[in-house]
Amino acid sequence: MISVPALHSPIGVFDSGVGGLTVLQALRRRLPQRDFVYLGDTARVPYGRKPPEMVVEFANGIADFLCGLGVEGVVVACNTASAVALPSLGERCPVPVWGVIEPGVEAAARATRTGMVGVIGTKGTIGSRAYQRRLEQRGLHAWAQACPMLVHVVEEGLAESPEAELLVREYLHGRPSIDTLILGCTHYPVLRAVLQRTVGDAVQLVDSAEVTAEAVSAAFPPSESLYASAASGLAERGRVIHFVTGDPVAFSHTAAVIGGVEGKIIPLAVTELATVAAHG
């Protein structure tokens, strides 16, 4: 039986690995007094190479686990899971569920002046056409490029390296005249500087982590008690618990390049998620 520290009205966030920490960090900046539960399914990463029905099964089990902890909302901080599992989660979960794709598309639609929008992501995300379909439904022209090596570059701490610069230039070399570029992977905000240098200042980058956090935070306005605490300088920063299905030490090490882990890390066996899903 897992021993979980008591949390007050937490929000659940999950990803297949560490990339979702960029979403968690953005949420923490907007909701500093809120408690969070993060689940990194590192034992089964990457989701992008797995069949969609398997990703749906994984996501259902994780959502059941988070809802069992009493979360008030679930944030799917994973583009692959957002692309294929969101409808299932919306029906399954008794609390609101957010993905990272729709907020990114909406932000790009507001930002573009020419209607030419680019999106970069993993092979799984780009291959799903989740971004492209939504952009085209809004009457926008979508250019998409899979950038499979960029996650590795980020996790190896090479975001500002010549290798990163070379890869980004190679991936974006054939782009049309886009004026907006969606960062369709939660690892990519770490590469923001090199991406901006490559596309130029005239192209607006849409950080799906930030716009997702904006959408989620709008649903959780601070309570009157928090307003009073903040005004008096007594507001405490919310707590975070991280569950990891793989090696916690490896998770902590890799997470360090994204900004580190704030809060307790608890190992979680995949079988425990499967058991929760089976009884959900």
N, C-alpha and C positions, 0 to 999 in steps of 0.2 A: 504494500500500500504506500502510495506517495504521500509524503508529508509536505503540505503546501502552506507557506506563511499566509496569514489572513490579509486579504486585500479588500479595499473599499471600492465597489463599483468599477472593476477594471475593464479595460478594452483589450480584446484579444487581437494579436497580430501574428500572421504566420507566413513563412516562406520555405522553399526547399532548402535554403542554406542561410548565408549571411547577408545576401543582398538586401533583404527586407529590413535590415537594420537602418538603412537610409530612410525608409518610411517611418520606422519607429522614432528615429531621431527628429524627423520633421514633426511628428505628432507630439513629441515631448516639448519641442519649442513652442508649440501652439497651445498645448494643454499641460503645463508644467506641474499642476497639482494632481493630475489624474494618475491612477495606478494602471499599469500595463502588464499583460502576460504575452511574452513572445515565444513562439515555437519555431525552432529551426529544424526541419526534417532532414538533417545532414546525412542520415544513414541511407536515404533514398535519392539523394541529389545525383544528377540533375533531372528535373521533371521533363524538360524539353525533349528528351530522347525516349520517353516512355509513351505507350499508347494512351490516347485521351481517356478511355474508360478507366484505366489504372490511375491516372491523375485524379479523376473524379472520386474514385474510391479512397485515395489518400486524403484528399481534401475533406471528404465527408467525415472520415475518422478524426481528423484534427479538429474540425469544427465541433463535432460532438464532445470531444475532450475539453475544448475551451468553454463551450456552453455549460458543461458539467462543473466548471470552476466558477460559474456565475458571472461571466462577462456580460457587459451591456451592449456590446457590438463586436463584430468580427471584421477585421481588415485583411483581405487577401493580398499580401504584399509580394505577390509573385505573378508575373505576367502570364506564364503558361497556365497556372491554375485559374487566373482571372479569365483567360480566354475560353477554357473548356468547362470549368466547374461552377461558375457563378450561378447559373440557373438552378442547378441542383441544391446549392447551398442556400439560395434564397427561399426555396420551398422547405428545406430541412430545418433551418435555424429559427428559433423563436425570437431572435434579436436581429437588428439591422445588419446587413452585410455589404461591404464595399470592396470593389476590386480596384486595380490601378489603371485599367485601360480607359474606361469611360471618362474619368476626370481628365486624363491626358488628352483625349480627343476633344473634349469640350474646351479645354484651355487653348488647344491649337486652333480650333475653329474661331475662337475669339481673337486670337493673336494674328492670324494670317491676313495679309492685305491683298495678296494675289491669288489665293486659293490653291497655291502649290505647297503642299505639306509633305515633309519627309518623315520617316520613322525608322529607327534602327533598333535591333533587338537580337535575341538568340534565333537560331534556326527554327526552333519550335514555335516561338511567338510569331515570327514573320511568316512561317509556313501555314499557320492557322488562319491568316488573313483577318484576324480579329480587328486590328487597327485599320487596315485598308477598307474593310467593309463599312465600318462606322464612319470613316472619313468620306467615303464615296456616297453614303446615305445622306450626308450633309452637303452634297454637291461639290465637294473638294477633290482635287487631283492628288492622289496618294502615290508617293514613291517610297518603296521599302527596300531595306538592305539588311540582310543577316550579317552579324559581326561575331561569329562564334568564338574568336580568340580573345575578345575583350574582357570577358569574365575572368579568364585565367590571368590576364595582365593585371587586373585590379587585385585579385586575391594574392598575387605574388608581390604586391607592393611596388609595381612598376608603372603606376599611373603617370608619372612625370618623366618617364625614361624615353630615350630615343626609339626604343622598340615600340612603345605605345604610339608615339608620333607617326612612325612609319606605318603601323597597322591601320591607324585611323585614316591616314591619307589614302592608303590603298583601298579601304572599304568605301570611302566617300568620293573617290576619284571620278566615278561616272555619274554623279548626281546631276539632275537637271537644275533649273533655276528656282530652287525652293526658297521660301522666305521664313519658314518655320520648320524646326526639326524636333520631333518627339524622341526623348530618351526612353525607349521602350523596354528597358531592363533596369531593375533596381540597383544594379552595380554601377550603371553608367554615370550617375551624378558625380562619382569620384573622378571621372575623366572629363568633367565639364570644361576645365581650362584648355586642355588639348583639343577638344571638340570645337570649342569656340574659336580658337586660333585657326583651325582648319577650315571652317565654313565662313569665317569672317563675322564682324560685328553686325552686319546687316541682317543676318539670320538669327531669329530668336529661338533659343533653346527652351523646350518645355520639359521641365523636370517632373516626371510622373509622381515621384515621392512627395514633392512639395504640394502639388495640386491635389493629390489624394488626401494629404493631411489637412488641407484647407477644407475639402468637402466633409471630412469626418468631424473636424472641430466645429463646424457650423451646426452639427447635430447635438453637440454637447456644450452648450453655453455654461460658463461658470455659475455656480449657485450663489445665492445671496450670501451664504456663510463664507464662501471662498472670496467673494468680493470684499467682505468685511475683513477677513484675515489678511488679504493682500494689502488692503488700505492701512492696516495696522502694522504691517511688516511681519506678521506671525504665520503667514502661509507656508506650509511645509511642501517640499518637492515630493511628488508622488513616487511610489516605489515601482520597481520593475523586477519581474521574475522571468528568467529565460529557461525554457525546456529545450533540450537538445537530444535528438535520437541517435546521433553519432558520438564521436569522441569529444567530450567537453573541452579538453585541452586544445585540440586542433581547432575547435570552433572559436575559442577565445583568441588563439594566435591569429587566425585568418581575420576575425572581426577587428583586430587592432588596426588593420590598414583602412578600415571603413570608419573608424572613429572610436573603436573599443566597445566594451560591454560594461554597462552601468547596472549593477544589480546581481542577484544570485543566479548561478547556473545550476540547473538540476538535470541529471541524466534521465532520459525517458526511453524505455524499450519500445520498439515499434509494435511488439506484441500487445502492449498495453493499449495502444491506439486502436489496434484491430479488435481487441476485446470490447472497448467502448463502442466502436462502430457497430459491432454485431448485436449489441444490446440497446442500440439507440432507436 
